[in-house]
Amino acid sequence: MNPSTFSLDESSALERDRCDVLASFRSRFAIPQRDGREVAYFAGNSLGLMPHSARENVERELEEWKTLALDAHFDAEYPWYSYHEIFRESGARLVGAKSGEVVMMNGLTVNLNLMLISFYRPKPDRYKIVTEPNCFPSDLYALQAQVRNHGFNPADAIITLPVSNGEYLVQMEDALAYIEEHGRETALVHIGGVDYFTGQLFDIAAITRVAHERGCVVGVDLAHAAGNVPLRMHDWGVDYAVWCSYKYLNSGPGSIAGCFVHERHGKDASLPRLAGWWGNDPDTRFEMDTTRDFVPRDGAEGWQVSNPPIFAMAPLKGSLKIFDEAGIDALRKKSVELTGYLEFVVKEYAGDAIELITPSDPEQRGCQLSLRARERPREFLDVLSAAGIVPDFRPPDVIRAAPVPLYNTFHDVWRFGQALKRAVG
Ligand SMILES: Cc1ncc(COP(=O)(O)O)c(C=O)c1O
């Protein structure tokens, strides 16, 4: 992608849309309207848009409940007893995992706590957790709670990668050097695959390699990476990963989250874990035999606790189908171009008024750009909003804009530019 090929002309944006091989996917989504016109939605990093299939998938399960009630557990078109298994392959494909390494269950932070119980195993001389400087508060609370549960002090135990570029970004060389330096006292390296605040994409493979060489466990929060960038969790050897499905996976607010456990841990029944009947071997799950111990089923599914919320899971069925059809590599190709165009437009129209926090190198970012308005951030936001542009805002001054290749157009980005020009003016 060469920025010199971009143009500020509306006709050029429309031409790119005409040539877009993924353009038809937009019609699979409900695009919100304002004053009779579709908004230019840039908040898919926060909450993805609704695929039309969500309604039919939820309605199907409501109908099963109405007509079959209890029997739907086994007799429904997609039996509820094994509903989570629908996502075994498509969920694994999404994060580059093997079949059995991924389960969709619970919420993201619940899954993180489940993973920390199994994989944060501190010892007196190795109890630290290395995380990124902008660690999402919910992740941080989970880390702090687990540190306290083991009798350590979070202020001492949780250490962060150094910020070495302005106020925000982590240089990979510095990150790796830091992990090498602190690795021997570190039990766990837990990072976000794509930083929620800056949009920086970390080199998960390199971090995992260096951390493993130092004997640390590696966990990744893929909330802003799953469905955004190609991932290879299995090959990179990551120990666990967690993510939500309401951002780039478009499965609806609070919808069911993902969890990856590398296969080398999947059969280890000796790992400490929380237990419940859905994690038990399904052949004996319904026997209600309390004389028998919990037998975790192999793989990530052995970390399930409760029977899953079918209505929350149903929209995911359609969402993952869309990803299978579009293919993450094709999505990434469009994403790099779309985000490159947004960067071009922002630089052309906003100049010094906006500081681009996100790395300029496409290899180091997903689709999100984080834009710091140097002055009057709220006014910027108001002008964008009046023009039907929907980004999201992180107080005090950062506007996050994520052109999502499944449903955003180059013309949306052009509209963003026009509104920005007005805001700067
Ligand atoms: C990076 C990250 N971690 C954790 C969470 C919290 O997710 P949940 O409320 O689904 O547990 C979010 C939510 O946006 C997030 O972006």
The ligand as a MOL file (V3000), in Angstrom:
LIG
                    3D

  0  0  0     0  0            999 V3000
M  V30 BEGIN CTAB
M  V30 COUNTS 16 16 0 0 0
M  V30 BEGIN ATOM
M  V30 1 C -8.9830 -5.3140 26.2040 0
M  V30 2 C -10.2480 -5.5950 26.9500 0
M  V30 3 N -10.2160 -6.4060 28.0290 0
M  V30 4 C -11.3280 -6.6350 28.7440 0
M  V30 5 C -12.5460 -6.0910 28.4030 0
M  V30 6 C -13.7440 -6.3890 29.2650 0
M  V30 7 O -14.5610 -7.2890 28.6330 0
M  V30 8 P -15.7890 -8.0330 29.3390 0
M  V30 9 O -16.6370 -6.9900 29.9680 0
M  V30 10 O -16.4900 -8.6590 28.1980 0
M  V30 11 O -15.2510 -8.9740 30.3180 0
M  V30 12 C -12.6230 -5.2570 27.2840 0
M  V30 13 C -13.9080 -4.6330 26.8940 0
M  V30 14 O -14.0070 -3.7810 26.0690 0
M  V30 15 C -11.4440 -4.9970 26.5380 0
M  V30 16 O -11.4630 -4.1870 25.4780 0
M  V30 END ATOM
M  V30 BEGIN BOND
M  V30 1 1 1 2
M  V30 2 1 2 3
M  V30 3 2 2 15
M  V30 4 2 3 4
M  V30 5 1 4 5
M  V30 6 1 5 6
M  V30 7 2 5 12
M  V30 8 1 6 7
M  V30 9 1 7 8
M  V30 10 2 8 9
M  V30 11 1 8 10
M  V30 12 1 8 11
M  V30 13 1 12 13
M  V30 14 1 12 15
M  V30 15 2 13 14
M  V30 16 1 15 16
M  V30 END BOND
M  V30 END CTAB
M  END
